[in-house]
Amino acid sequence: MQNNAPTPLAPLAHAVGSAERRAKILDAAERCFVRSGFHRTTMQDVAAEAGMSPGNLYRYFSSKDAMVAGLAERDRAELGRDFASIPPTDDFRADFRRLGRKHFQEESRDKAVLCMEIWAEATRNPAIAAINAEFDQDVRQRLAELFETGKQHGAVAPDLDCKMAALVACIVSNGLFVRRACAKDFDAEREVDGVLGVFGALLDGKINLTPPKDQT
């Protein structure tokens, strides 16, 4: 009698196939959001871009908000790997600059445009705002921990407020993303160099993060 029971590898193969289809849908959603904007993009648009039926698409993502959550989770995982790739050595600064160039200069401009779309939607959509806030908090925490590690190895000023420095780094980074997405005169080499110079001064403790309160 023929045994038609699934092999032990069947669940694994199904999981891999599902993950690949989710990744394909997220890639399609990213292209659609960048090309047409979040609001103008429909689920049908994403399905067509991914080469599948809308019904099949809904098996993996119930809404555009769910796709944004998937994109954010994917980016968080990538950032986690990038931060983990910086060893706690004397080359901390060089590795940190390399990480900055990867995200500010080497990545496609589409990433900056996608950020703008998500930030804009976060101003009116509580679900996207929550996703964005969680992502921002995660980046700030990772940066603060990275700076603390650098401090332990003498690569960062010993009295640096790492949490505040991480917040300032995120503020400056967001401004750079806005310019990369919107400014026709954006000069990646010059402007990224400038931002990395600011980061260097920040880690050297040369930027006052706690200015005196205004006298009244």
N, C-alpha and C positions, 0 to 999 in steps of 0.2 A: 504493500500500500504506500502510495507516494505521500511524503511528509511535506505539507505546504506551510508549515509554521515558519515565521520569520527567523532569520539567523540572528545571533547575538549582535552582529554588526548593523542590523537594519535600523535600530533606533538611532545609532550614531550617524549613519548615512542620512537619515531623515533630518536630524538636527543640523548637520552640515549644509544640506540642501536648503533648509529653511533660513539659516543664517546668510547664505549666499543670496537668496531672494530678497531678504530684508536689506542687505547691503546694496543690491541693485536698485531697489525702490528708493532708498535714501539718496543714492547718487542721482537718480532721476529727479527726485524732489528738489535737491540742491540746484540742479541745472534750471529747473522750472522757476524756482523762487528768484534766482539771480536774473534770469532772462525776462520774466514777466511780473515779478513782485509777488509777495505773499498773497495779497487779496485777489489779484487777478487770476492766480493759479487755481485751478479746480482739481479735485481728485481724479476726474477724467483725464485732465492734462497729464498728471503724473503717471497714470496708468498707461497712457499712450506712449509717453517718454520711456517708460520701463518695458514696453512691449508686452503688456498683459492686459487682461480684461479688468474693468473696474471691480467686478465681483471678486476676482482673485486678489486684487489689491487690498480690498477690505478685510481679507483674511489675515493680513499682516499689520495693517494700520487702520484704525477706525476713523481718523480725521487728520487734517493738516497739523493740528496741535500735537498729535501723537508723533508725527514725522519730525517736528521740531524737537520734541523730547528725544527721539532717536538720534537725530543729528548732534544734539548737545551731548548725549551720552557717549557717542562715538568720538567726539572731539575731546571730551574729558579723558577718555581712555588713552588717546594719543598723547595728550599733554602729560598724563601720568607717566607714560613710557619715556617721554622726553625729559622730564624732571629727574626720573630715576637714572637716566643715562649720564647725568653730571656727577662725576666721582668727587668725593670730598678730599681734594688734593690741592697742591699749589697752583694747578692750572684751572681752578674754579672760575676765575674771571674770563679766561679764554673760552671755556666751555659755555659759560653763561652768554657771552657775546655770540657764540655760534648758534645757540638756541634762539637768541633774539633775531639774528639774521634769517634763520629758517622761517620764522613765523611772520616777520615784518617785511621780508624782501623776497625770499625764494618761493614762498607759497603763492599760488595763483591769486590775482586781484579779486577773483570771484569770492574768495573767503571773506575779504573785507566787505564786499557788497552784501553777502549773505548776513554778516553781522549787522549791517545797517538795517536790513529788512527785519531781522528778529528784534533789534532794539526798538524800531519804530512800532512793531506790533505789540511789544511789551508795554507801551504807553497806554494801550486801550484794551488789552486782553489779559485778564488776571492770570489765566493759566500759563501764558507765555511769559508774563512777568515773573511768576514763581520759578519757572524753568531757568530764566535768565539770572535771577537772583541767586539760585543755587549754584549755577555754573560760576558766577562771579565770586561767590564765597569760596568755592573750591579752589579757584585759581589763586585767590589772595592767601588762602591757608598754605597752599603748596609753595608759593613764593616766600612767605614768612618762614616756613620750615627750611627752605633752601638757604635763605639768608642766615638763619641761625646756624646751620651747618658750616657755612662759609666763615661765620664769626669764630666758631670753634677751631678753625684751621688757620686763623690769622688773615683771611682774605677779605674780611669785612670789618669795618670799624667796631671795636669792642662795645661801645656804648650806643650802637644803632638801635633804634626802636624798630624791630623787624616787622611788626604788624603794620605800623604806620608807613614804613618804607614800601611794603607790599601794596598798600592802598595807593600811594603816590605812583608807583610803577604802573599799576593798572589804569589810573587816570591818564597818565601820559600815553600808555599803549593804546587806549581807546581813541584818543585824539589822533594818533598816527593812523589807525584803521580808518577813521573818518576821512582823513586827507587822502589816503590811498584809494578809497572808494569814490570820492567825489571831486578831488582837485585835478584839473587837467594838467596843471604844471607840477604835479607830484614828481619829485626827484628822489627815487628810492635810495640811491647810494648816499647822497648828501643828507637826506632827512633821517634815515636810519642811523647813520653815523652820529648825527646830532643827538638823537634819542639815547643811543648807547653811551654817548658822553655824559648825558644827564644821569643815566643809571650808574655810571662809574663814580660820579661825584656823590650820588646818593649813598652808595655803598662805602665810600670813603668817609662818610659823615660830614661832608662839606656843605650839605644843604640842611638848613635849620628846619626841622619838622615840627618844632613846638615854639613858634614865635610868641613874644610877650603879648598879653592881652592889651587891647587899646585902653588907654587911660581915660577915665570919664570924670 
